[in-house]
């Protein structure tokens, strides 16, 4: 049962975030058809994630009321409507509404899948379970980046959006059959408040996604315009980077599970630092080979950091997983709100991707420092001396 829950969560998370990546992968087609600037394309991504950030505020409470199962189904319903609207009413305003609806739904599915996996798996498997769920993002990126740029160039962007709707419907059905309700999961756990200093996770999430979201939304245009790859090849490279990221991402989560919950945050900090180094390599330039290598490393390290962030949040606030996830996601998607449009704007203003990637590297490096700062959040202080409680039987 636990594996089935993780599998459905994998698909739901991947599809839930798909519109943000479709905007990037279809950017050249959208620009040609609707005369959009890079900043306008980036704004669509930012609006979706901004709506996710705002939606994360009440998402924890909504999941508590509806249960994890129906929260996932509701997200899939909102996503289907979001994808269909621009097909029926083509134009930039419809794309804006698409981004907003998808973003609100994504806030629900982020919290709901965390709650579902926390309920379906034992604590010692939370790291791998949540990492596998997060792998839905690169999984969908791999599929869409491989086929969408080429198909979009041939048939246009509308059929691409329309073709995704039946897949969304199938995942909704699977969620209704497999995902646990999980409303009762917290009845036997203490209704603890969020631990002191939990806002550090929110800040770290802002910095992490603010400095790394462009790895996904702008990968295909970057490889095409800066690396010299044609659109199908850029899509293939992006897909390969996403697939290559899965093994080290799961390996990092498995290592974190073996080392214990207290080691998840330091590992997340180290992966943030590695992401920053890879972004520096992309900023330096040097041709398609270096750009592709930097993208592969950055994708793997960033996804590992995000998955360990989820696992760290669950470990830091085990009695308030929904609320803690919601608060973290507020920060995460607030960062995503500005990440894509600012990246596109920097490229428009400077005529190069170098400055934009350098700015990303700086933010991600600061995120590493902030995650290191989070390592004691939610951990009980160790006391010594007369006030300490006895930890074993007295000697006889």
PALUM-206904 format. One record per residue (C-alpha): x, y, z; residue in one letter; residue number from 1. Coordinates in nm, 4 decimals. Example, Ala and Ser with C-alpha at 12.3 -4.5 7.8 and 13.67 -1.06 7.14 Angstrom:
{mise {1.2300,-0.4500,0.7800},A,1},
{mise {1.3670,-0.1060,0.7140},S,2},
//
This chain:
{mise {0.0000,0.0000,0.0000},X,1},
{mise {0.2791,0.2409,0.0880},X,2},
{mise {0.4469,0.1952,-0.2500},X,3},
{mise {0.1204,0.2607,-0.4319},X,4},
{mise {0.0701,0.5829,-0.2341},X,5},
{mise {0.4223,0.6974,-0.3220},X,6},
{mise {0.3687,0.6096,-0.6895},X,7},
{mise {0.0461,0.8100,-0.7147},X,8},
{mise {0.2082,1.0976,-0.5259},X,9},
{mise {0.4967,1.0864,-0.7762},X,10},
{mise {0.2531,1.1306,-1.0656},X,11},
{mise {0.0374,1.3903,-0.8901},X,12},
{mise {0.3324,1.6110,-0.7970},X,13},
{mise {0.4836,1.5839,-1.1439},X,14},
{mise {0.1608,1.6688,-1.3244},X,15},
{mise {0.0723,1.9390,-1.0737},X,16},
{mise {0.3829,2.1370,-1.1609},X,17},
{mise {0.3737,2.0564,-1.5349},X,18},
{mise {0.2186,2.3880,-1.6519},X,19},
{mise {0.5166,2.5853,-1.5193},X,20},
{mise {0.7549,2.3751,-1.7246},X,21},
{mise {0.5298,2.3674,-2.0297},X,22},
{mise {0.5426,2.7470,-2.0398},X,23},
{mise {0.9217,2.7278,-2.0574},X,24},
{mise {0.9455,2.4361,-2.3002},X,25},
{mise {0.6897,2.6001,-2.5305},X,26},
{mise {0.8426,2.9480,-2.4915},X,27},
{mise {0.9662,2.9831,-2.8524},X,28},
{mise {0.6272,2.8677,-2.9862},X,29},
{mise {0.4318,3.0963,-2.7517},X,30},
{mise {0.6570,3.3891,-2.8402},X,31},
{mise {0.6044,3.3344,-3.2110},X,32},
{mise {0.2272,3.2775,-3.1869},X,33},
{mise {0.1325,3.5404,-2.9265},X,34},
{mise {0.4243,3.7851,-2.9623},X,35},
{mise {0.5278,3.7405,-2.5979},X,36},
{mise {0.8535,3.8542,-2.4398},X,37},
{mise {1.0720,3.6352,-2.2221},X,38},
{mise {0.9608,3.8381,-1.9216},X,39},
{mise {0.5952,3.7619,-2.0023},X,40},
{mise {0.6709,3.3903,-2.0290},X,41},
{mise {0.8581,3.4064,-1.7009},X,42},
{mise {0.5671,3.5922,-1.5432},X,43},
{mise {0.3372,3.2977,-1.6186},X,44},
{mise {0.5702,3.0686,-1.4258},X,45},
{mise {0.5978,3.3228,-1.1459},X,46},
{mise {0.2211,3.3652,-1.1227},X,47},
{mise {0.1667,2.9927,-1.0966},X,48},
{mise {0.4159,2.9551,-0.8159},X,49},
{mise {0.2956,3.2763,-0.6531},X,50},
{mise {-0.0550,3.1306,-0.6447},X,51},
{mise {0.0946,2.8147,-0.4967},X,52},
{mise {0.2603,3.0229,-0.2259},X,53},
{mise {-0.0626,3.2023,-0.1350},X,54},
{mise {-0.2588,2.8799,-0.1570},X,55},
{mise {-0.0142,2.7125,0.0809},X,56},
{mise {-0.1375,2.9343,0.3640},X,57},
{mise {-0.4772,2.7601,0.3917},X,58},
{mise {-0.3675,2.4327,0.2252},X,59},
{mise {-0.2795,2.2624,0.5526},X,60},
{mise {-0.6250,2.3330,0.6930},X,61},
{mise {-0.8011,2.2316,0.3696},X,62},
{mise {-0.6170,1.8984,0.3662},X,63},
{mise {-0.7171,1.8427,0.7295},X,64},
{mise {-1.0826,1.9000,0.6330},X,65},
{mise {-1.0937,1.7127,0.3003},X,66},
{mise {-0.8325,1.4480,0.3700},X,67},
{mise {-0.5265,1.3776,0.1578},X,68},
{mise {-0.7196,1.1667,-0.0958},X,69},
{mise {-0.9758,1.4258,-0.1992},X,70},
{mise {-0.7252,1.7097,-0.1840},X,71},
{mise {-0.5218,1.5335,-0.4545},X,72},
{mise {-0.8366,1.4707,-0.6618},X,73},
{mise {-0.9350,1.8371,-0.6270},X,74},
{mise {-0.5918,1.9425,-0.7525},X,75},
{mise {-0.6275,1.7227,-1.0597},X,76},
{mise {-0.9718,1.8746,-1.1303},X,77},
{mise {-0.8336,2.2290,-1.1067},X,78},
{mise {-0.5420,2.1295,-1.3304},X,79},
{mise {-0.7728,1.9884,-1.5986},X,80},
{mise {-0.9736,2.3115,-1.6041},X,81},
{mise {-0.6533,2.5163,-1.6130},X,82},
{mise {-0.5130,2.3269,-1.9123},X,83},
{mise {-0.8401,2.3382,-2.1045},X,84},
{mise {-0.9105,2.7089,-2.0678},X,85},
{mise {-0.6351,2.8431,-2.2997},X,86},
{mise {-0.7383,2.5879,-2.5617},X,87},
{mise {-1.0965,2.7193,-2.5574},X,88},
{mise {-1.0014,3.0871,-2.5218},X,89},
{mise {-0.6541,3.1306,-2.6738},X,90},
{mise {-0.4554,3.4321,-2.5604},X,91},
{mise {-0.2303,3.5582,-2.2852},X,92},
{mise {-0.5116,3.6336,-2.0322},X,93},
{mise {-0.6254,3.2703,-2.0502},X,94},
{mise {-0.2679,3.1567,-1.9908},X,95},
{mise {-0.2568,3.3798,-1.6817},X,96},
{mise {-0.5747,3.2178,-1.5462},X,97},
{mise {-0.4288,2.8760,-1.6301},X,98},
{mise {-0.1204,2.9585,-1.4226},X,99},
{mise {-0.3248,3.0822,-1.1263},X,100},
{mise {-0.5614,2.7827,-1.1157},X,101},
{mise {-0.2776,2.5347,-1.1514},X,102},
{mise {-0.0873,2.7124,-0.8756},X,103},
{mise {-0.3735,2.6956,-0.6258},X,104},
{mise {-0.4177,2.3252,-0.6972},X,105},
{mise {-0.0459,2.2607,-0.6638},X,106},
{mise {-0.0497,2.4072,-0.3135},X,107},
{mise {-0.3026,2.1410,-0.2145},X,108},
{mise {-0.1177,1.8497,-0.3708},X,109},
{mise {0.2137,1.9461,-0.2107},X,110},
{mise {0.0675,1.9323,0.1391},X,111},
{mise {-0.1636,1.6375,0.0700},X,112},
{mise {0.1124,1.4110,-0.0623},X,113},
{mise {0.3378,1.4939,0.2337},X,114},
{mise {0.0555,1.4014,0.4719},X,115},
{mise {-0.0307,1.0856,0.2767},X,116},
{mise {0.3268,0.9563,0.2668},X,117},
{mise {0.3884,1.0417,0.6323},X,118},
{mise {0.0793,0.8345,0.7169},X,119},
{mise {0.1523,0.5447,0.4802},X,120},
{mise {0.5216,0.4868,0.5574},X,121},
{mise {0.7168,0.4301,0.8790},X,122},
{mise {0.9393,0.7142,0.9983},X,123},
{mise {1.2617,0.5444,0.8900},X,124},
{mise {1.1402,0.5440,0.5274},X,125},
{mise {1.0139,0.9022,0.5114},X,126},
{mise {1.3295,1.0332,0.3447},X,127},
{mise {1.3199,0.7926,0.0516},X,128},
{mise {0.9404,0.8125,0.0243},X,129},
{mise {0.9364,1.1902,0.0061},X,130},
{mise {1.2357,1.1926,-0.2288},X,131},
{mise {1.0571,0.9518,-0.4612},X,132},
{mise {0.7497,1.1747,-0.4510},X,133},
{mise {0.9627,1.4778,-0.5359},X,134},
{mise {1.1157,1.2787,-0.8219},X,135},
{mise {0.7812,1.3216,-0.9944},X,136},
{mise {0.9010,1.6677,-1.0919},X,137},
{mise {1.2092,1.5546,-1.2886},X,138},
{mise {1.0132,1.2549,-1.4120},X,139},
{mise {0.7519,1.4746,-1.5767},X,140},
{mise {1.0213,1.7214,-1.6855},X,141},
{mise {1.2044,1.4371,-1.8566},X,142},
{mise {0.8969,1.3292,-2.0505},X,143},
{mise {0.7739,1.6775,-2.1388},X,144},
{mise {1.1144,1.8220,-2.2282},X,145},
{mise {1.1811,1.5227,-2.4526},X,146},
{mise {0.8626,1.5473,-2.6556},X,147},
{mise {0.7025,1.8890,-2.6010},X,148},
{mise {0.9521,2.1206,-2.7779},X,149},
{mise {0.9491,1.9122,-3.0947},X,150},
{mise {0.5728,1.8487,-3.0936},X,151},
{mise {0.5004,2.2114,-3.0087},X,152},
{mise {0.7139,2.3293,-3.2990},X,153},
{mise {0.5119,2.1109,-3.5373},X,154},
{mise {0.1500,2.1327,-3.4117},X,155},
{mise {0.1546,2.4377,-3.1832},X,156},
{mise {0.1036,2.4801,-2.8102},X,157},
{mise {-0.2743,2.4237,-2.7885},X,158},
{mise {-0.2725,2.0500,-2.8754},X,159},
{mise {0.0026,1.9966,-2.6182},X,160},
{mise {-0.2143,2.1370,-2.3383},X,161},
{mise {-0.5205,1.9492,-2.4587},X,162},
{mise {-0.3323,1.6191,-2.4766},X,163},
{mise {-0.2350,1.6407,-2.1095},X,164},
{mise {-0.5946,1.6446,-1.9809},X,165},
{mise {-0.6693,1.2679,-2.0195},X,166},
{mise {-0.3502,1.1882,-1.8257},X,167},
{mise {-0.4632,1.4202,-1.5468},X,168},
{mise {-0.8004,1.2426,-1.5330},X,169},
{mise {-0.6336,0.9015,-1.4966},X,170},
{mise {-0.4166,1.0228,-1.2088},X,171},
{mise {-0.7259,1.1653,-1.0368},X,172},
{mise {-0.8901,0.8222,-1.0586},X,173},
{mise {-0.5804,0.6506,-0.9198},X,174},
{mise {-0.5662,0.8982,-0.6310},X,175},
{mise {-0.9308,0.8307,-0.5431},X,176},
{mise {-0.8568,0.4575,-0.5279},X,177},
{mise {-0.5138,0.4540,-0.3591},X,178},
{mise {-0.4325,0.7654,-0.1533},X,179},
{mise {-0.5344,0.7347,0.2143},X,180},
{mise {-0.7761,0.9795,0.3686},X,181},
{mise {-0.5191,1.0533,0.6441},X,182},
{mise {-0.7493,1.2894,0.8316},X,183},
{mise {-0.7286,1.0499,1.1231},X,184},
{mise {-0.3516,1.0121,1.1008},X,185},
{mise {-0.3017,1.2834,1.3548},X,186},
{mise {-0.5489,1.1588,1.6159},X,187},
{mise {-0.2868,0.9508,1.7938},X,188},
{mise {-0.0105,1.2130,1.7508},X,189},
{mise {0.0208,1.5227,1.9663},X,190},
{mise {-0.1260,1.8419,1.8235},X,191},
{mise {0.2026,2.0159,1.8783},X,192},
{mise {0.2679,2.3749,1.7757},X,193},
{mise {0.5336,2.4474,1.5179},X,194},
{mise {0.8770,2.4397,1.6827},X,195},
{mise {1.0543,2.7614,1.7741},X,196},
{mise {1.2500,2.9084,1.4851},X,197},
{mise {1.0584,2.7148,1.2203},X,198},
{mise {1.0477,3.0304,1.0075},X,199},
{mise {1.4092,2.9514,0.9154},X,200},
{mise {1.2805,2.6702,0.6935},X,201},
{mise {1.0516,2.9205,0.5204},X,202},
{mise {1.3457,3.1537,0.4556},X,203},
{mise {1.5688,2.8706,0.3350},X,204},
{mise {1.2941,2.7575,0.0966},X,205},
{mise {1.2619,3.1100,-0.0495},X,206},
{mise {1.6343,3.1252,-0.1199},X,207},
{mise {1.6601,2.7700,-0.2552},X,208},
{mise {1.3881,2.7969,-0.5169},X,209},
{mise {1.4642,3.1613,-0.5911},X,210},
{mise {1.8126,3.0594,-0.6935},X,211},
{mise {1.7324,2.7329,-0.8691},X,212},
{mise {1.3889,2.7409,-1.0335},X,213},
{mise {1.5414,2.8585,-1.3622},X,214},
{mise {1.7139,2.5193,-1.3908},X,215},
{mise {1.3770,2.3890,-1.5075},X,216},
{mise {1.1784,2.6750,-1.6574},X,217},
{mise {1.4659,2.8181,-1.8631},X,218},
{mise {1.6720,2.5068,-1.9407},X,219},
{mise {1.5477,2.4567,-2.2972},X,220},
{mise {1.5753,2.8253,-2.4041},X,221},
{mise {1.9203,2.8468,-2.2359},X,222},
{mise {2.0581,2.5447,-2.4211},X,223},
{mise {1.8993,2.6637,-2.7450},X,224},
{mise {2.0044,3.0293,-2.7350},X,225},
{mise {2.3277,3.0180,-2.5350},X,226},
{mise {2.4505,2.6647,-2.6002},X,227},
{mise {2.3620,2.6571,-2.9686},X,228},
{mise {2.1449,2.3433,-2.9575},X,229},
{mise {1.8349,2.3247,-3.1744},X,230},
{mise {1.5043,2.2912,-2.9896},X,231},
{mise {1.4642,1.9098,-3.0123},X,232},
{mise {1.8245,1.8574,-2.8950},X,233},
{mise {1.7762,2.1070,-2.6118},X,234},
{mise {1.4719,1.9093,-2.5047},X,235},
{mise {1.6636,1.5810,-2.5168},X,236},
{mise {1.9465,1.7233,-2.3041},X,237},
{mise {1.7014,1.8604,-2.0481},X,238},
{mise {1.5239,1.5244,-2.0339},X,239},
{mise {1.8567,1.3441,-1.9891},X,240},
{mise {1.9513,1.5826,-1.7074},X,241},
{mise {1.6235,1.5131,-1.5285},X,242},
{mise {1.6567,1.1362,-1.5656},X,243},
{mise {2.0208,1.1394,-1.4586},X,244},
{mise {1.9192,1.3319,-1.1462},X,245},
{mise {1.6943,1.0558,-1.0149},X,246},
{mise {1.9633,0.8131,-0.9012},X,247},
{mise {2.1751,1.0568,-0.6944},X,248},
{mise {1.8572,1.2173,-0.5601},X,249},
{mise {1.7224,0.8877,-0.4218},X,250},
{mise {2.0708,0.7873,-0.3071},X,251},
{mise {2.1025,1.1079,-0.1025},X,252},
{mise {1.7633,1.0434,0.0594},X,253},
{mise {1.8579,0.6830,0.1415},X,254},
{mise {2.1835,0.8035,0.2962},X,255},
{mise {1.9913,1.0595,0.5020},X,256},
{mise {1.7512,0.7898,0.6254},X,257},
{mise {2.0433,0.5703,0.7326},X,258},
{mise {2.2210,0.8549,0.9103},X,259},
{mise {1.9031,0.9610,1.0897},X,260},
{mise {1.6650,1.2591,1.0775},X,261},
{mise {1.9227,1.4955,1.2289},X,262},
{mise {2.1487,1.4637,0.9232},X,263},
{mise {1.8871,1.5601,0.6645},X,264},
{mise {1.9305,1.9362,0.6994},X,265},
{mise {2.3147,1.9346,0.6753},X,266},
{mise {2.2892,1.7200,0.3620},X,267},
{mise {2.0339,1.9635,0.2163},X,268},
{mise {2.2794,2.2486,0.2845},X,269},
{mise {2.5611,2.0618,0.1091},X,270},
{mise {2.3426,1.9955,-0.1950},X,271},
{mise {2.2474,2.3640,-0.2124},X,272},
{mise {2.6169,2.4520,-0.2196},X,273},
{mise {2.6760,2.2012,-0.5004},X,274},
{mise {2.3853,2.3512,-0.6964},X,275},
{mise {2.5463,2.6951,-0.6669},X,276},
{mise {2.8766,2.5623,-0.8026},X,277},
{mise {2.6991,2.4081,-1.1030},X,278},
{mise {2.5184,2.7363,-1.1723},X,279},
{mise {2.8516,2.9179,-1.1706},X,280},
{mise {2.9670,2.6744,-1.4400},X,281},
{mise {2.6606,2.7610,-1.6499},X,282},
{mise {2.7253,3.1324,-1.5976},X,283},
{mise {3.0865,3.1000,-1.7152},X,284},
{mise {2.9779,2.9533,-2.0460},X,285},
{mise {3.2181,2.7657,-2.2699},X,286},
{mise {2.9885,2.5891,-2.5102},X,287},
{mise {2.7159,2.3282,-2.5119},X,288},
{mise {2.9176,2.0585,-2.3323},X,289},
{mise {2.9835,2.2684,-2.0210},X,290},
{mise {2.6273,2.4025,-2.0218},X,291},
{mise {2.4852,2.0494,-2.0378},X,292},
{mise {2.7210,1.9205,-1.7671},X,293},
{mise {2.6320,2.2105,-1.5382},X,294},
{mise {2.2623,2.1480,-1.5978},X,295},
{mise {2.2947,1.7780,-1.5086},X,296},
{mise {2.4783,1.8479,-1.1822},X,297},
{mise {2.2519,2.1395,-1.0872},X,298},
{mise {1.9364,1.9350,-1.1519},X,299},
{mise {2.0514,1.6404,-0.9399},X,300},
{mise {2.1756,1.8547,-0.6513},X,301},
{mise {1.8707,2.0841,-0.6460},X,302},
{mise {1.6222,1.7973,-0.6485},X,303},
{mise {1.8120,1.6245,-0.3704},X,304},
{mise {1.8017,1.9437,-0.1649},X,305},
{mise {1.4271,1.9864,-0.2194},X,306},
{mise {1.3453,1.6275,-0.1274},X,307},
{mise {1.5553,1.6498,0.1899},X,308},
{mise {1.3845,1.9791,0.2715},X,309},
{mise {1.0487,1.7983,0.2752},X,310},
{mise {1.1885,1.5163,0.4885},X,311},
{mise {1.3524,1.7672,0.7259},X,312},
{mise {1.0227,1.9515,0.7718},X,313},
{mise {0.8407,1.6280,0.8565},X,314},
{mise {1.1156,1.5402,1.1074},X,315},
{mise {1.1177,1.8874,1.2633},X,316},
{mise {0.7391,1.9015,1.3140},X,317},
{mise {0.6045,1.5428,1.3267},X,318},
{mise {0.2899,1.6490,1.5120},X,319},
{mise {0.2016,1.9210,1.2606},X,320},
{mise {0.3056,1.7892,0.9193},X,321},
{mise {0.0280,1.9672,0.7289},X,322},
{mise {0.0865,2.3076,0.8878},X,323},
{mise {0.4647,2.2767,0.8676},X,324},
{mise {0.4487,2.1753,0.5005},X,325},
{mise {0.2154,2.4649,0.4254},X,326},
{mise {0.4405,2.7183,0.5970},X,327},
{mise {0.7468,2.5880,0.4144},X,328},
{mise {0.5682,2.5908,0.0802},X,329},
{mise {0.4644,2.9531,0.1342},X,330},
{mise {0.8328,3.0402,0.1313},X,331},
{mise {0.9187,2.7990,-0.1471},X,332},
{mise {0.6660,2.9374,-0.3899},X,333},
{mise {0.7147,3.2964,-0.2861},X,334},
{mise {1.0688,3.2469,-0.4108},X,335},
{mise {0.9367,3.0833,-0.7270},X,336},
{mise {0.7098,3.3833,-0.7818},X,337},
{mise {1.0041,3.6099,-0.8603},X,338},
{mise {1.2563,3.3513,-0.9835},X,339},
{mise {1.1374,3.2853,-1.3388},X,340},
{mise {1.0320,3.6403,-1.4367},X,341},
{mise {1.3444,3.7997,-1.2876},X,342},
{mise {1.5639,3.5473,-1.4665},X,343},
{mise {1.3914,3.6242,-1.7972},X,344},
{mise {1.4129,3.9975,-1.7313},X,345},
{mise {1.7869,3.9766,-1.6592},X,346},
{mise {1.8414,3.7928,-1.9871},X,347},
{mise {1.6326,4.0529,-2.1749},X,348},
{mise {1.8240,4.3427,-2.0160},X,349},
{mise {2.1766,4.2018,-2.0524},X,350},
{mise {2.1399,3.9972,-2.3690},X,351},
{mise {2.3161,3.7045,-2.1990},X,352},
{mise {2.2375,3.4233,-1.9572},X,353},
{mise {2.5616,3.4730,-1.7616},X,354},
{mise {2.4361,3.7440,-1.5241},X,355},
{mise {2.1123,3.5573,-1.4571},X,356},
{mise {2.2935,3.2330,-1.3682},X,357},
{mise {2.5408,3.4230,-1.1486},X,358},
{mise {2.2505,3.5754,-0.9533},X,359},
{mise {2.1002,3.2266,-0.9134},X,360},
{mise {2.4295,3.0918,-0.7802},X,361},
{mise {2.4489,3.3690,-0.5190},X,362},
{mise {2.0961,3.2984,-0.3905},X,363},
{mise {2.1506,2.9238,-0.3777},X,364},
{mise {2.4758,2.9682,-0.1847},X,365},
{mise {2.2925,3.1775,0.0768},X,366},
{mise {2.0252,2.9038,0.0903},X,367},
{mise {2.2985,2.6573,0.1884},X,368},
{mise {2.3943,2.8800,0.4814},X,369},
{mise {2.0301,2.9145,0.5874},X,370},
{mise {1.9684,2.5377,0.5820},X,371},
{mise {2.2744,2.4912,0.8014},X,372},
{mise {2.1119,2.7412,1.0380},X,373},
{mise {1.7991,2.5203,1.0473},X,374},
{mise {1.9751,2.2116,1.1788},X,375},
{mise {1.8584,2.2511,1.5415},X,376},
{mise {1.4980,2.3516,1.4666},X,377},
{mise {1.2596,2.1028,1.6268},X,378},
{mise {1.5323,1.9094,1.8080},X,379},
{mise {1.4998,1.8851,2.1841},X,380},
{mise {1.7873,2.0524,2.3684},X,381},
{mise {2.0245,1.8265,2.5551},X,382},
{mise {2.0375,1.9055,2.9266},X,383},
{mise {2.2899,1.8025,3.1858},X,384},
{mise {2.3329,1.8427,3.5575},X,385},
{mise {2.0919,1.8085,3.8481},X,386},
{mise {1.7869,1.9148,3.6470},X,387},
{mise {1.8306,1.6314,3.3992},X,388},
{mise {1.5897,1.3404,3.4063},X,389},
{mise {1.7483,1.0000,3.4660},X,390},
{mise {1.8141,0.8216,3.1362},X,391},
{mise {1.8493,0.4695,3.2729},X,392},
{mise {1.8072,0.2515,3.5784},X,393},
{mise {2.0045,0.3422,3.8893},X,394},
{mise {2.2995,0.1245,3.9714},X,395},
{mise {2.2484,-0.1463,4.2298},X,396},
//
